[in-house]
Amino acid sequence: MADSFHVRGGTALSGSIKIGGAKNAALKLMVASLLAPGKHHIGNVPNIVDVDTMARVLEHVGATCDRDGSMLTIDVPDDPLPEAPLDLVRQMRASILVLGALLARAGEARVALPGGDDFGSRPIDFHIKGLESMGATFELHHGVLHGSAPDGLTGTDVFLEFPSVGATENLLLAAVLADGVTTIGNAAREPELVDLAQYLTTMGAKIDGAGTSTIEIHGVGALEPASHSTVPDRLEAGTYLAAGAMTRGHVTVTDCKPEHLRMELRKLASIGCEVETTESTITLVGPDRPAAVDVATLPYPGFHTDMHPQMVTMLSVADGTSILTENIYAGRFRYLGELNRMGADVHADGQHVVIRGVDRLSGCEVDACDIRAGAALVIAAMRADGDTLIRDAQHIDRGYDRWVENLQSLGADIERV
């Protein structure tokens, strides 16, 4: 049987939490290490299941991964095995990024189609088309994608139809060792992608424009191992702030970058939270009851889709009706039924979630269906009357380091069972 979280509601969270390294950056930095043989040192790496899974992917390729606290040392071989196994790739979508790295480094790659959280259709067409324009060819056999570039990749101009984070990262990883100049138009601008570009630059890559909609990469002949510290996790920070807001609490998150949460903080202020920031901290005081507000998820710097479930949960007890529009992942609504079991009044209408605020939620047994939805249900449980059991804790383990311990330090009545 999988673990669950048992929560007794009614406690206002209070205190301070130090934010760790971003899951969505650390995984990409680990893949980037494959581009240069030798020992890489990546600091501020969270101790979460997805990092362990990615380490197993790298070890299958031939690397060794050693953790010492939050420091991860990766020793990359001279001749990496150019494949990622099905059983690991299906657990985590980020593993598709080994495609660009292995094509650039080894001239071929065999990668199973990715899995991870089930948010409906998330095709990798943008990845494939971009890599094909750089000279790679692909064949699909029984769910395994075979990529080949025996003569190496060639720089070109790629314009993405949508600013896909994964496609931008895959093309970036491929382009740093390509022959010539690659320009990525309509590129993603996320802070985690900027962090990846900074790491690659430390390794010797030549990259201009990361963090803007146009990235230019001048391919180099080889890269060298490097040391780098992972950018703070804005989603972890946002989740603890949402927990503070939901419980009428007073929470401070430290060692974070408030500028990476500009839209999310704006929405928290709109629902009635008092928000104060410094260069590396955010302090929030939650309202007695949130105000209703409309939200739309968008690529960065818009409201992050991975804060969607937490926002809906807060608005489920708001004074009035709110609408959240999901513009990134069409299938991100499976958790709504679980929230309704707790007494919420939320339902999906196309790409919209209509949220009619209720006075109170009630504890019951619910299922976590993905990382952020699971965290959101825990947040709901801390506001709810009585006891709540959130099953399938392994989903939350994929994205949050010391989840129970951190919430307990803020005063939450939560335990793992």
Secondary structure as GFF3:
##gff-version 3
##sequence-region A 1 417
A	DSSP	beta_strand	5	8	.	.	.	ID=ss1
A	DSSP	beta_strand	14	18	.	.	.	ID=ss2
A	DSSP	alpha_helix	23	32	.	.	.	ID=ss3
A	DSSP	three_ten_helix	33	35	.	.	.	ID=ss4
A	DSSP	beta_strand	38	43	.	.	.	ID=ss5
A	DSSP	alpha_helix	49	61	.	.	.	ID=ss6
A	DSSP	beta_strand	64	68	.	.	.	ID=ss7
A	DSSP	beta_strand	71	76	.	.	.	ID=ss8
A	DSSP	beta_strand	83	84	.	.	.	ID=ss9
A	DSSP	alpha_helix	86	89	.	.	.	ID=ss10
A	DSSP	three_ten_helix	93	97	.	.	.	ID=ss11
A	DSSP	alpha_helix	98	106	.	.	.	ID=ss12
A	DSSP	beta_strand	108	112	.	.	.	ID=ss13
A	DSSP	alpha_helix	125	133	.	.	.	ID=ss14
A	DSSP	beta_strand	137	141	.	.	.	ID=ss15
A	DSSP	beta_strand	144	148	.	.	.	ID=ss16
A	DSSP	beta_strand	157	159	.	.	.	ID=ss17
A	DSSP	alpha_helix	165	175	.	.	.	ID=ss18
A	DSSP	beta_strand	181	185	.	.	.	ID=ss19
A	DSSP	alpha_helix	191	202	.	.	.	ID=ss20
A	DSSP	beta_strand	206	208	.	.	.	ID=ss21
A	DSSP	beta_strand	214	218	.	.	.	ID=ss22
A	DSSP	beta_strand	227	229	.	.	.	ID=ss23
A	DSSP	alpha_helix	234	246	.	.	.	ID=ss24
A	DSSP	beta_strand	250	254	.	.	.	ID=ss25
A	DSSP	three_ten_helix	258	261	.	.	.	ID=ss26
A	DSSP	alpha_helix	262	270	.	.	.	ID=ss27
A	DSSP	beta_strand	274	277	.	.	.	ID=ss28
A	DSSP	beta_strand	282	285	.	.	.	ID=ss29
A	DSSP	beta_strand	295	296	.	.	.	ID=ss30
A	DSSP	three_ten_helix	305	307	.	.	.	ID=ss31
A	DSSP	alpha_helix	308	315	.	.	.	ID=ss32
A	DSSP	beta_strand	321	325	.	.	.	ID=ss33
A	DSSP	alpha_helix	336	341	.	.	.	ID=ss34
A	DSSP	beta_strand	345	349	.	.	.	ID=ss35
A	DSSP	beta_strand	352	356	.	.	.	ID=ss36
A	DSSP	beta_strand	365	367	.	.	.	ID=ss37
A	DSSP	alpha_helix	371	383	.	.	.	ID=ss38
A	DSSP	beta_strand	387	391	.	.	.	ID=ss39
A	DSSP	alpha_helix	394	397	.	.	.	ID=ss40
A	DSSP	alpha_helix	403	409	.	.	.	ID=ss41
A	DSSP	beta_strand	413	416	.	.	.	ID=ss42
###
